[in-house]
Amino acid sequence: MSLRLAGRLARRELRGGLRGFRVFLACLALGVAAIAAVGSVRYAIQTGLTQEGASLLGGDAELEFTYRFANDEERAWMDNTALDVSEVVDFRSMAVVRQGEDTERALTQVKSIDDAYPLLGTVTLNPEMSLADALNGSQDLPGAVMDLALIDRLGLSVGDRFALGTQDFVLSAALMNEPDGASDGFGLGPRTLVRTRDLQASGLLAPGTLFSTKYRLDLPQNTDLAVLSSEADRAFDGTGMRWTDARNGAPGIAEFVARLSAFLVLVGLSGLAVGGIGVSAAVRAYLSQKTETIATLRTLGADRTTIFQTYVIQIGVLSAIGITIGVALGGLAPLMLAPLIESQLPVPAVFSIYPQPLAEAALYGLLTAFLFTLWPLARTEEVRAATLFRDALTSARSIPRPVYVIATGFGLALLIASASWFSGSTWLTLWTSGGLAGALLLLSLSAIGIRWLARRGAPSARGRPALRWALSAISDPREGAASVVLSLGLGLSVLAAVGQIDGTLRNAISGNLPDVAPSYFFVDIQKDQMPGFSERLENDPAVSRIESAPMLRGIISQINGQLAREVAGDHWVLEGDRGVTYSVLPPENARITGGAWWPEDYDGPPQVSFAAEEALEMGLKLGDELTVNILGRDITAELTSFREVDFSTAGMGFIMSMNPSALAGAPHSFIATVYAEEQAETAILRDLAGQFPNITAIRVRDAIDRVSGLLAGLAAATSYGAGVSLLTGFLVLIGAAAAGEPARRYEAAVLKTLGADRRRILISFALRAILLGAAAGFVALFTGILGGWAVATYIFDTDFAVIWPSALGIVIAGVAVTLGAGLIFALRPLSVRPARILRASD
C-alpha cells in the first residue's frame, strides 16, 4: 500500500516537468555517454580485428623465427599443412641516395617478400600497378616501393635509384597501403618493400645480422586453428618459433586498444563522479524547495517510508531518463562519426550498436546516481509535520541513519568491483578509485577550510565593501561553495594529473637526452668490421665514448625445466626475444649485486648473469636454470650472478650475458653505441655508412621523436577524456549558479536599498567567483601534482618534476570557468528593482 501510494504521489510530482533537473540530466547523460562511446569504439575495433584477422596477419596463421630462415624440415611441415606459404623477412637498414657528391641517408624498416606475397589482400601503389610489376624494376635493377614519407625524406622520384646495403634498387612506386601493415607493430622507420632474392648481394642478411622471418600460411577451409597451434608447438618445440593466427591477427594492437580503452573508461568514471556531485546538488536543491510539501504530507499522515519512496521513485525515473539519453548518445555518436574515426585508425573497425558496452555504461550511471542521491533522499526523513519552513533540510543531520551508510558502502563496492571486472585491471581500478576518493576528501576539506577562511577574513576587509560582501557570501553554507570546489576541482584535478603524467613521460624520454643518451646505435656490425669501425671513432675528438658488444637474441623458454610463463607469468622479458651478449669480464658500468662473475678462463657448462631488477620481478634466484633458445638451439645455463642494468639512459643494456664458450660458434654481429657532439653526427654517419654499407645506424633523437609522437596521441586521447570531466564540472557550476540566482537577486536588492551601485555589486559577484575558482584551481593543482607523482613513481618508476606551464594553466582555467559561470547568472539579478523583490519576500 505504501509503495502504491508513493508511486501515485511521485507521478503527480513529475507532472511539473523537468524544471530544476536539466543539470541533473545533463551531468548523468554526459558521463554515461562518454563511457558508452569509448566502449563502443573499443568493440568496433575488436570486431574489426576479429573479422579481418587473417587479412591483418597476411594469412590464416604465421610462424615467426628470429635471425634465421626456416630449415628444410620446418618448411616441409608448412608445405604439407598449408595450401600456400609466403615468406616475409623484416629488418632495419639504411636507404642511401647518392646524387653527385651529395648523399642522403635515412633509416627504413625493410620488408622483403617472395612471389606469393600477399596471400590475402592487395598492396596499393601510386602510380597504380601490380606489386609484381613494381618489383621487377627497370634499368637492369630490381625494383622497390617506399612509404611516401621516406620518399619525401630522401627527395626521391619514381625512377630514381637508391641503395640498401651494397645493392642498388630503382624506385617504382609509392607504397600507399599494406594489407598486413597493422600486424607489423611499431617500427623506427618508414617501410620499404623489396624481393628477398634481390637482397642476396646486399650483405644485409648475413649470418648473425638482425632480422626476423615470418611464414604466412593459407590454410584449408574450416581448419581448427586451436588444434593446429598445438600441433605446431609440438612440431617446432625447442626451435624458438612463435605462432600467431587469425583469431588474433594483430595481438599488439588488440592489447593496446584494450588497455587504452580501460584507462579511458576509468577517466570517464572520473567525469561521472564529477557529474555525481552535480546530481547530488540538484537533488538537494529540489528537496529544499519541497520542504513544505513534505511537511504537509506528514501532517496528513504520510509516514517516513512513504515520503522516502515517493522521492526515490521520482529521482529513479529521472535517473533512468538521463541514463537512457547517455546510452543513446554514446551508442549513436560513434556511428555518426564512423567515417572520421575510421580515417584515423590504422586497423579496421566495424561500427554498430553493441549491447555490452552500452549495458556497462548504464550500470555505471545507475550506481553513480544511487551513490550520489541516496544521502540527500535520506534527509527527507528528517522533515516532521511541524516543520513548515524552507530551510528545514539544512538543519538535518549530515550523516543519515546507519542503514543508508551501509547501502552506500555496498553501492561503492559494487561500482569498484564492476569497474575492475570490465576494465580487466584490478590495480588500475583501485588506484583510480583511491585517487578519486582522496581527491574528493581533500576537496571537501578544502571547501570547509575556504568557508572558514572567508568567515575569518571578512572583518579584515572593512573599507572594501565589495570584497567583504564576497567573503561573507562564500562563508555562507547555502552559497554552494562546496559544490563549486568539489565539481570544478575534481574535473580540474583529472586534467591536471593527465597533464603532469604526460609531461613527466616526455621528460623521462627526452628531457636529459643530450647528457645521458648516445648519438647513434649501430647494429649489424660484422666481427671483421669492428677494427675499422673502432678506428674511425677512436680518432675523432668529437666522440666522447664508444661502447660495443656481441649481439644475439634469445627467447627464454624454460625456467628450471618448467615453461617460463608458468614460473614468471606474463612478465615483459618473456614477451618475445631479448638481447643476449657474452663477455669475459663484467661490463665497466655494471655492478654485481648477487653471486659472482665467471673466471676469465672459464670453459665449463653455460652460465648466465641476469638483470637484477627483472630477476626480482620474475622470482629468479641464484642457481636457477634458464633455457634460452638462440637461433633455434636451446642453451640451458645456470644463473650465477645478478647485476644492475640501467635502461633509462638509452644506452647499451642486456637482460642476459653469458660466458663466451656458451655461445661459441653461434653466428652473430656486434652492436655499438656512440656518444658524440651533435655537430659531428652527420660526418660520423657518412663515413661509417660509406665504409660499411651493411651497417644500420639508428639516430637516438629520431627514435625519441617517434616515441614522443605516440605519447602525444595518447595524451590527446586522455585529455579528451579529462575534458569530459571538466565539461561536466562546468555544467555543475552552471547548475549551482542558476540555483543561487534567487539568493543573488535578493542580495542585490538589499544592497541597492542600502545605497550600493550596480558596479560595486557586480565587482562583489565577480570577486566571489574569482576566489572560488582560484581555490578550486589551487586544490586541483595540488591533487593533480600528487596524482602525477604517484603514477610516475609507482607505475612508471621514473623521476617526477612538476610541469609548471600545465600546472598554472589549471589555476587560470579554474578562475576563468568560475568567473564565466558566475557572471552569466549575475547580470539578471542586477537589473531587477529592489522594491518588487523585497515585497515578494514578505
N, C-alpha and C positions, 0 to 999 in steps of 0.2 A: 504493500500500500504506500509506504514511504517513497519508494523508488518511482512508482507511477505518478504520485503527486509531484515529486521533484521534476519528473520529465515534463509534466504539464506546465509547471511554473517556468522551467527553462525555455520551453517553446514560446511562451508569452514574452519572456525577456528578450529572446532573439528576434522578435518581430521588429524591434527597434533598429535593426540593421547592424552594419559593421562599424558604425561610428565609434571611434576610440580604439579600434582594433586594427587599423591599417598598418601601423608599425609592427604590431604583433604578427600579423600575417606576412608582412614583407620580410621580417627577420627570420622567421621559421622557413619560409619558402626559399629564400636566398641560400641559407645554409644547406638545406636538403638538395636544392638544385645543383649546387657546386659538387657535392659528393656524388649525386646521381650522374652528373655529366662526366666526372673523372672515371667512375666505374664503367659507364657505357663506352667510353673511348677505349678503356683497357680491354673490355670484352670484344670490341670491334677488332682491335689489333690481334688479340689472342685467336679469335676466329679466323682472321686472315692468315695468320701464321700456320694454323692447323690445316685450313683448306688448301693453302698454297705451299705446304711444307716441302713437297717434292720439287717444285719449281725453284723455291728459295735455295734448297740444298744442291740443286743441279742433278738430281737423280732420286731414286727411291731410297737409296742408302749410300753411305760414304764410309770408306776405310781410310784413315789417315796415318801416315808414318812420318817420323821426324828424321831429317837429314839422310834419308836413304830412299831408294826405289824398292818396290816390291820385288822379291826374288821370283824365280820361275815357279816354284811350288805354290807360293801365295797367289801369283797371277793365275795359275791354273784353277785354283779354288774359285776365284772370282769369275773366270770364263765359264766354268761349269755351273755356277749358280745363277748368273745374270744373262739376260738376253743381249745386253751390250754393256761395255765398260769404257769409261772415259778417264784418262789420266790427266791430272792437273798438278802443276808444280808452282808453288808460291814462295817468293823470296824478295828481298830488298836489293836494289842495285842503284847505280848512278847512271842516269841518262846524260850523255855528253854530246854537245853540238859544237862543232868546230867551223868557224867562219873566218877564214884567213888566219890572222894571228890571234883573234879573239876566240875564247872558249867559254861556253855556258854549261854549267852542271846543275843537276837537280836530283834529289832523292826520289825514287819511284818504287812502288810496290808492283813487282812483275808477276804476272800470271802467264805461265807457258802451258800450252794445251796441245792436244792431239787432234786428229781429224774428226773424232767422234763428238767433240765438244761443240755446242752444248747438247746434252741428251734431252733436256726439256727447255722450252722457252726459246727466245730469239734475242740475239745481240743486235742492238740498234746502233747504226753508224751514221755519221754525217761527213761527206755525202752518202746517200743511200747506196748500199751494195751488200753483197753477201760477205760473211766473215771469211769464207774460203778465198774469195777473190782478193779481199783486202790483204790477207796474209801471204798470198802468192807473191806480192811485191812487184817490183819493176826495176829497171836499170841494173839487172843481174844481181839484185839484192833482195833478201827476204823482206816481207812486209811486216808492219806493226801498226797497231791502233793505240791511241793515247787518250787519257782523260783530257777534257778541254782545258782544265786548269793548268795541267802540265804543259800543254801546247803553248798556252799564253805565257807561262813562266819562262820557257825556253825560246820564245819568239819563233816558233816553227810554223810552217805552212804545209799543206798536203803536197807531197812530192819531195820534201826536204829530207836530208839524211841526218841520222844520229847514231850513236854507238851505245851498246850495252856490253861492258867488258871490252873484249877485243873484236867483237862482231858488229859490223855496220848493218843498219836497217834503213828502210825508206818508210816514211810516214804515209800511210794510205788513207786514213780517215780519223775523225774524232770519235772517241768511244762515248756514246750518249747513255747507254744502259746495258748492264749485265744482268741476265735473269737470276744469277746466283750471287749477286753482289752483296745482298744483306747477310749472307751466311759467312762472308769473309772476315767480319769483325773489324776492329779498329786497325788502321794502317797509318804508318808515319809519312806516307807519300801517296800522291795520286797514282792511278792504275795505268800500267802499260800491258798490252796483250800481244803475245808472240807465240810461235810454234816452238815446242820443246826441241824438235830436231834441228831447228835453226840456231840453237844455243850451243851446239856441240863444240864449236871452236871459240866460244866466248870466254872460257875459263871460269864461268860463274857457277857451274855445277860440279866442280871438282870434289873428290872425296874430302869430307871434313868441313865443307862450306855449309853455311846456314840456310837450309831450305826445308820445306815440308812437301810431301806428296799426298795427293788426295785422289782416291779411286772411286768415282761415282758409278753406281750400278743401276741399270734399267732392269727391273725385276718382272717376272711373270705376274699377270694379274692375280689378285687375291692371295698374294704371298703373305704369310703370317710374319710380320716384322719382328715381333717379340721372340718367336721361335728361332728365326734366322739370326737374330742378335745373339742368342745363347749359343747357337752352332758356331758363329764366328768367334765368339770368346774362347770356345774350346779349340777351334782350329788354329787360332792365332795366339794361343796362350804363350806368354813369355816373349812376344815379338815387339811389344810396345805399341801395338795397333790400337787406335781409338775409333770407336764406332759411333756413327750418328745416322739416324734415319728420318724419314718423312714425318714421323709422329711429332718430331720437334726439330724442324729443319733449320731453325736459327736459334739455338738454345741460349746464346749470349744475349740476343735481343729480347727473347721472351723473359728471361730472368731480370734483365734491366727494366723492362716495362712493368713487370710485376712489382719490383721493389720501388720504382719511382711512383707508381700508382698508389701503393700502400702509404708512402710518405705523404703524397698529396691528399689522400683521404684523411690522414691524421691532421694535416694542416686545415683541411675543410672542417674537421671536427672542432678545431680551434675557433674557426669562424662561427660554427654552430653554437659554441659556448658563448661567444660574444652576443649572438642573437638571443641566446637564452636569457641574458641579462635584460635585453630589451623586452622579451616576453614577460619576464618577472615584473619589470617596472610597469608594463601595460596592464597586467592583471591587478597589481596593487592600486594603480590609478583608477581602474574600473570599479574595483570593490570599494574604494573610498567614496566614490560617487553613489554607491548602492547602500551606504550605511543606513540611511533612513528606511529604505525598502526592507532591508534585513530585519531592522528593529521592529518595523510594522508587522512583518510575518511572524516574528517571535511573539508579539503582542496577541496575534490572532491564534496562537497555539502551535505554530510550527516548531518542531524540535531541532536540536543542533544537527542531527544526521540529515534531516530533510533539507535544511539550508545548505549544508555542505554538498549534498548530492546535486542540488539544483545548480550550483555554480560549477561543480565538476563537469556536469553534462554540458553546460554552455561552453566552458573552456575546451572540453573534449571535442565538441563539434567544430569549434573554431580551429583547433589544432589540426583536426582531420582536413579541414579546408586548406590550411596553409601547407600541410604535408602533400596533399594532392596537387596543389599548384606547383610546389617544388619538384615533385616527381615528374609532372608533365613537362616542366621547363627543362629539367635535367635529361629527360629522355628524348625530347624533340630537338633541343639545341644542337647536339652532335649530328643529328640527321640533317638539319638545315645547313650546318657548316661543314658537312662532309666533304664537298669538293675542296674547300680551303684546307681542311685538316689533312686530307689525302695528299695534297700537293707538298706538304711539309714533312710527310713521313717517308722514311726510307724503306718501309715494308708495306705489304698490302693490308688493308683494313676493310672489314665487312660491316658497314653501319646498318644497324637495325634496332628495334626495341628489344632489349634484353631484360627479362624479368628479374634476374638475380641482383644486378647492381641497383635496380630501382627498389627492390624489396629491402636491400641493405640500407639504402638512404632513408627509406620510410621508417625503418626500425630505429635508426639513429635519431631521426626527427621526433619520433614518438617518445623515446626515452629522454631526450633533451627537454621536450615540453613537460613531461612528467616531473623531471627533477626540478625545473625552474618555476613550476606553477604550484607544486604541492604545498609549500610553506605559506605562500600568500593565501591560498584557498583555505588552509587550516585555520587561519586567523579569523575566518567568518564565524567560527565557534565562539569567539570572544565577545561578539555583539549580543547584548541582552535586550530584553524588551524595554527596559527603561533607558536604553542608550539611543537617544534621538538627536544626536548632533554629528556634524560632518566628520570630525577628526577622531571618531571612536577607534578606528583601526590603528591610528598612530600610537595610542596608549596600550595596545595589546602587547603581550609578551613577545619578545623577538624569537624565541625558540618554542615551537609548538609542542604538543604532547608527545611522549616517547614513541607512540605507535607511528607517528609521521616521521620522526627521526629515523626509526628503523626502516621504514619503507623507502626513505630517501637513500639510505645506505645500500639497500638491496638494489634499487634502480641504478645507482652509481656503479656497483659491482657488475651488474648485468651489462651496462654500457661498455665498461672496460673490457669485460670478457668477450663481448661481441666484436669490439674493435680489434682485439688480439686475434680472434678466430678468423675474421675476414681479411685482416692485413697479413696474417701469417708470420708476424714478427712480434712476439710477446715482449721482448726487451724494448723495442722501439715504442710500442704502445704504452708500456709502463713509464718509460722516460717522458713521453709526451704528456701522459696523464699527470705524472708528478710535476712536470713543468707548469702545466695549466693550473693545477691545484695550488702550487707555490705562488704563481703569478696572481691568482685570484685572492689568495690570503694576503699577499703583500699589498695589492691594490686596495683591498678592503681596509687594512690597517692604515694605508696612506690616506684614504678618504676620511677616516676618523681623525687622523693627525692634521689634515688640511682644515677640517672644520674647527678643530681645537686652536690651531694657529690663527685662523681668521678671527675667532672669538677673542683671543688674547691680543691680536693686533689692531682690532677695530678702535679701541680707546686711543691708541697712539696716533691715529690718523686724523685727529682733530685739526681743523683748519683746512682739511682736504675732503670736503663732503662727498665727492664722487667716489673716492677710494674707500671712505668709511662705509658708505652705503653698500658698495660691492662686498666688502669684508663681512658686514653684518648679514647680507643675503647668503653668502657662502656658508656662514656658520649655522644657518637655519637648517635643521634636518629635512624640512619639507621642500627645500630648494632643489634637491636632486643632485647634489654634488657627488654622492656615492655612485649614482647611475652613470654620470659623465666620466668619472675617473675609472670605473670598472669597465664600461663598454669601450670607450676610446682607448683607455690604457691597455686593455688586453689586445685589441686589434693592432695597436702600435707596437706592443711587445713582440707579437709574432713577426711583424715586419722587421723590427729591429734585430731580432735573433737571426732571421734569414740573411739580412744584410751583413751582420757580423760573421756568420759562418762562411758566406760566400767570400768576403774579403780575406778571412783567415786562410781559407784554402788557396786563394790566389797568391797570398804572401808566402805560404808554405811551399808553393811550387816555384815561384819566380822571384820572390822578394830579395833573397840573398844570392841569386844566381851568379852574378859576376864574382862573388867572393869564394864560393864553395864548389861550383859546378865546373866540369870540364867544358872545353870549347867543342870538341868532337868525340864521338865514338867511332872507331874504325873497326870493322868486322871483316871476316873472310880473308884475313892475312895468312898466307901460307908460311910454313915454317922457314922455307928457304928465302922468303922475302923479308923476314924480320931484321936481319943485319942492315940491309939498305934502308928499311923503314926507320930504324932507330938512328942510323947515321944522319939522315936528313933532319931529324928533330933535335938530336942532341947538340948539333952545331948551330942551332938557331937561338940567339939570345932572347927572342920574344917568347920562347917556350919555357915555362917555369917548372913543369913536371910532366913526366910520361909514366904511365902505368900500363903493363901488358901482362897477359896471362893466357895459357891454353884455354880453349873454349870448346866444351861439348854440351850436349843437352841430354837430360835423362828423366825418366818417369819413375817415381817411387811406386813400386807395385806391391811390395810386401814389407811388413814390419814384424820381425820375429816369426816369420813363417805364416802370418795371417795377412789377409787383404788389408792394404794400408788404410782404406776408408773405414774398415771395421774397427781399427785401432784409434785413428786420429780424426774420424768424422769427415766433415766437408771443409777441412782447412784449405786455405788458398794454395798452399805449397803443393797439394795433391791435384790441383786443377790444371792438368796439362803437364808439359815438360818444364824442367827447371835447369838453370845453369849449373854445370859441373866443371871444376878445374882440378889441377893437380899441382903440387909443388913440394920441393924437398924441405923447405923451411916455411914457417908461418909467414904470411904477408906482413910487411913492415907496420902497417896501420892496424893490425889485428891484435886483440888482447884475448888470450886464452882464459876462459872463466871456469873451466872444469876439465879434468882429465889431463892428458899430455899429448903433445905432437909426436909423430913417429920419428925415430932416429934418422939421420941423414943417409945412412947406408942401409935403411930398412928394405928388405926384399921378401917379406913374408906374405901371409894372406891379406886381402884388401882391408884397409882401414879408412874411415871417413871422419872428417871433422864437420860439425853441423852448426848453423847459426843458432846462437844461444836462445834468443827470444822466441824464435819459431819453434825450437825444440821444446821449450817450456809449454807453449800453447798446444803442441801436439802430444804432450805427455811422454816425450822420449827421455831415456836415461842412459848413462854410460853403460856400455856392454850390450846394448840392443843391436840386433842385426837388421840392416836395411838392404832390401833387394832393389836395385836401380837398373832399369832397362835402358841401355845405351846402344843405339844403332841396332836394335833387335837382339841384343845379347844381355842376359841377366848377369849382373855383378852383385854378389852378396858381400857386404862389408860390415865390419864391426865398428860401432860408434865409439870412438876413443877420446874425443875431445869436443868441447863447446867453445865457440869464440864469438865475440861481439862483431856484428856486421851492421854498419850504418848505411841504410838505403836512402836516407833523407838528403844526402849530399849530391845525388845524381851521379855519383862516381861509380867505380867498379865494386861489385859485391856479389859473392856467390853463396847460395844456400849451402852447397856441399863442396868440400875439397877432399880429394883422395890422395893417397900416396902414389908416386909416379908409376911404380910397377903394376898397380891395379889396372891402369889404363894403357899399358904398353901395347902397341900395335893398333890401337883404335885410331882410325883416320880422324883428324881434327884440324882446325885452323886456330888462329890466335885473335884475340880481341885486345884493343888498346884504347886508352883514354888519354887525351892530350889537353893540357892546360896551357893556354897561350893568351897573349894580348889580343883584343878583338881586332885591331887593325892588321894583325898578321895572319888572321884565319884564312883569308882568300888565297894568299900565296901558299900556305901550307896545303890547302886542298888542291890547288893547281899542280903543285909539284908532285905530291903523292899520287893523285889520280892519274897524272900523266905517266909516271914511272910504273905504277901498278894498277892497270885498268880494272882488274877484277875486284879490287878493294872497294867496299861500300863505306861511305862516310855519312854519319848521322850528326847533323849540327844540333846541339842540345837546345839552343834557343828556338830553333824551328819546331822541335818536338814539343817544347814548352808552350809555344803559341797554339799548337793543335789541341793540346790538353786544355789550355785556357779557353779555347773556343767551345769545347764541350762543356766546361764548367759554366760558361756564360749562358749556354742553353738551359742547363739545369737550374741556374739561379733565376733565369727568366720564368721557368715553369713554376718554381716555388714562390717567386714573387707574385705571380698571378694568384696563386692560392692564398697567400697572405693578404693580397689586395682585396679578396672577398671578405676576409675578416675585418679589414679596415672599412670597407663599404658598409658592412653590417653595423659596425660601430657608429658610422656616420648616421645611419638610419635610426639607431637608438638615440643618438644626440637629437635628431630631428624630433623624435617622439617625445623626449624629455622636454625639449624647448617648447613644443606645441602644448604639452600638458601643463607647463608652467606659465603659459601666456595669460590666463586669467589672473594669476597672482601678480604678474608684472603689470597688468592693466590696473589692478587695484593699487599697487605700489606707486606707479606713475601718477595716478590720480591724487594720492595722498601727498606726494612730493610737490606736485603742481599747486595744490591747495596751500602748502606751506611756503610757496614762493620760488621753487626750483624751476629753471627754464628747461626746455626740451634738450638743448645741447648738453647740459650737465647731466641730465638723466641718461641720455644716450651714452655719454662717457662712462657713467657708472655701470650700465649694462655691458659695455664693451670691456671694461676692466674686469668685470666678473668672469666673462668668457675667456679673456686672455689668461687670467690667473689659474682658472680651472684647466684650460688647455695646456698651459706650461707645466702645471703639476702633473697632469696625466702623461705628458711627454717625458718629463724627467723620470717619473717612476717607470714608464715603459722603457726608457733608455737603460735604467739600472737592471731591470729584469731581462731585457734583450741582451745586454752585455753578459749578464750572469749565465743566461741560457747558451749564448755563443761560446763562452768559456767552457761550460760543461761539455758541450758537444765536441769542441776542439780537443779538450784534454782527455776525455774518457772514451770517445768514439773514434775520433780520427788520430788521437795520440800525437798531436802536433802543438807547437808553441802558439800561444794566443796573444794577440795585440789588438787593442781597440781601434776600430776603423772610424776615426773621428768625423770625416765628412758624412758618412752614413748616419752616425750617431746624432750629430747636430741636426741633420735633416729630419730626424724623427721628432725632435722637440719643436722645430719650426712647423712641421705638419700638424702636430697636436694643437699648437696655438691657432694656426690658420683655420683648421676644421672647426674648432670650437667657436672661434670668433664668427665664422661664417654662419654657423647654425644659430648662434645667439642673436646676431643682428637681424637675420631673416624674420625672427619672431619678436623682435623688439620694436620694429617700426610701427606696427598697428597699435600697440598699447600707448605709444607716444601721441597718436593722433586723436584719441578719444577725449571727450570732455569730462572733467572731474565730477561735475555735479551728477551726471547720469550714472556714473559708476558707483559713486558713494551712495546715491539714493537707492540704487538697486541692491546694494549690500545690506541696507537696513531691512 
